[in-house]
Amino acid sequence: MSAAAVAADASRPFAGLASVSIPEDTPVEGDISVPLNSSSSGGRDDDEMSTLDEPVKETILRDLRAVGKKFVHVLYPKQSSELLRDWDLWGPLLLCVTLALLLQGGAASPPGGDQGGPQFAEVFVIVWFGSIIITMNSKLLGGTLSFFQSLCVLGYCIMPLTAAMVVCRLVLLGSEGVVSFAVRLAVVAASFGWSTFASTAFLAGSQPPNRKGLVVYPVFLFYFVIGWMILTFSPAQ
């Protein structure tokens, strides 16, 4: 069989396409729409299906309310799945930036330079890199929490230490004597204990019973380092 015959046979299935025509009155435009209250929605409300038509202000307020609820869970830690189910990193980012800003301008900064630079970068490295290490350690020990769930818990539980930093800055505005140090020590110790307690309340339940100590110990060191940075902070003269 020649090449011309093979090409002719191959083109036979498409030979009828040349006679196909579309009438001029046939509409070629359409509207693709997916009803929100279809049977596949499982009976949920329209607001839960889509937020495309939601105002930007309402979206921001809804996210702020969600972040506020997670702060409440840190203040009153309990066996609740809301902090773990609806995880986010907005709260940890806000707390990290606030703590870094409060730590800038310390006496340990180099003279003549940007006094806030080293502390700001230092806080970010300790908080995020430390949280990642603790999360990886938890996963390797058989933890059931996801990577971002663990980061969410560790980040939100920095809130007591951030509040302690605010109190310490206010105390340092008055004096830097023995009484000032004693007050700051008590505040930092209380916030350190609360951060450790709140984080372990969420993380310990997701670990095997015989490995909870191996998970709590890095968390203890993580918040201890942050607490030590707050306690040893002194404003530049």
N, C-alpha and C positions, 0 to 999 in steps of 0.2 A: 504494500500500500504506500502510495507516494505521500509526501509531506502536505501537498495541497488537499488531498482527500482527507487526511487526518484533521486538518484545520477546518474543513467544511463540516465534518461530523461534529466537531467540538462546538461549532457555532449554531447547530440546529436547535438546541433547547432554548436559545435566546432569539430565535428568528422571529417569533411572534411579537416581540416587544416593539418592533418598529411600527406596528399598526395600532398600538395602544395610544389613546388620546384622552385627555381630561376635558369634559365639557366646560364651556366658559361660565356657566351658572353654578358650577360646583364650588361651594365655599372652601377656601384653603386656610382660613383663620379659625382659631378656637381659643378656649379658655380652660386652662388646667387648674382645677381647684380640688383640694382635699378637705372634705367636711371634718370639722373638729369633733363633732358628736357622732362619729360613725360607730359601727358596732365593735370595731377593734379597739376603741378607747377604754373598754372595760368599765364604763359607767362613770368615768371621772369627769369633773367639771371642765369647761372650756379654759378657765384660768390656769388649770394645772397642765393642760396640753400644750399651750403655746403662750409665749410672752412677746411675740412679735409686735402686737398692737399695744403693748403696755407702755405708758409714758416712762421716760428716762428717770424722772424724779421718783416714781413709784418703784422702779427697779433698784435704784440706789438705796431708798429707804428700806426695802425688803432685805437687801444684803446687809445693811447696818443692823437691822433687828436680828438677823441671824448671827452676826458677830457678837452682838450684845448678849444673846442667849448663851453663847459658848463661854463668854466671860463669867456669866452667872454659874455655869457648870463648874468652872474652875474654883470659884469662891465657895461653892457648896458641892464638892465632888461626891458623886454617887455612881452606882452602877447604872448608867444611862447610855443608850446607844446613839443618842442624837449627836453628840460631839464626834462620834466615830463615823456615823452614817453620812451626815452632811458636812464632810470635812472641807476646809478651805485653808488657804495660806495668807489671806488678807490680815487676819488678826496677828499671826506671828510676824508678818512683815511690819505692821504698824508698831508692835511692841519692840521689835529689834531696832527700828529707826529711832523711836523715842528714847530707848536706852542708850543708843550710840550718841544721840544729840546731847543727852544729859551728861555723858561721860567726857565729852570734848571740853577742851580748855583746862585739862589737868596739869598739875605741876610737873608731871613726867614728860611733858611735851618739850621738844627741842626749842631753845630760845631763838627768836627771830624768824621762826617758820610758822607754818599753818598748825596751830596748836590742836585743832580738832581732828587732823588727819589720822595720826596713828591710832587714837582711841576708836574712831569711827570704823576704820578698817578692821581693827582688832576685834571689836564686838561682832561684826558681821562674820568674820572667819570662825570665831569661837561658837557662835550660835548655830550657824548653818552647817559648818563642817562637823561640829560636835553632834548635832541632831542627826546628821546622815550616818555618822559612825555608830551611834546608839541604835538607830533603826536597822542598820545592817547586822549589828550584833543580835538584835532581837529576832530578826528573820533567820539568822543562822542557828539560833537556839530553838527554833521551831515555833516562833510566834505566828499567830493567825491574823494579825493586823497587816494591812497593806502598807506599802512604803509611805504614801502620802498621809494615811491615817496617823501613823506614828509621828511624822513631822508635825502634823496639826496639833496633836496632844502636847508634844514637847514645846512647841512654840507658844501655844496659849498659856501653858503653865509657867511661862516667864513673867506673867502679869504681877504676881506678888513681889518679885524682885524689882520689877520696874517701878512699882509703887514705893518700894523701899528706897530706891534711888532718888525719887522725888522728895521723900522725907529727909534723906541725908543731905540733899542740897539745901533744903530749908534750914536744917540744923546748922550746917556749915556757914550760913549767912550770919549767925550770931557769934559763935566762938569756935575754937578748935582745941579746947582744953580736954581734961580728963572726963569731965561730965559729958561733953559732946561726943567723945569716943564711946563712952558707955551707952549712951542713947543709941548711937548708930549701930553699935554691936548688937544690942537687943533687937533693934528693928530688922537688921539684916539676918540675924539668926532665926527670928520668927518667920520672915518671908522665905528664907531658904528651906525651913522645915515644911512650910505650907506648899511650896512649889514641888518639893520631893514627894510629899504625901499625895498631892492632887494628881501628879503624873503617874505614880505607881498605882493609884486607884483605878486608872484606866488601862495601864499597860500590863499590870501583873495578872489580870484575869485572862489575858490572851496567851499566856505562857504555860508550858508544862509545869506541873506542881513542883517537880524536883529541880527546876532551873530558874525559879523566880529570883533567887539571890544573885545569879549571874547577870540578870537583867537590871535589877535595882542598883547594883553597885556602880555601873557606868553612869546611870542617871544621877546618883548621889554626887559623883565627881563632877559631872557637867554643871549642875546648879551650884556646887561649891566653888568652882572657878569663877562663875559669874558673881556670886556673892562676895568673893574675895576682891574682885575688881571694884565692886561698889564700896566695900568697907575701906579699902586702902586709897580711895579717891580723895584727892585734896585739890582745891582750886588753885590755879596759878596766881601768884602774887603780882 
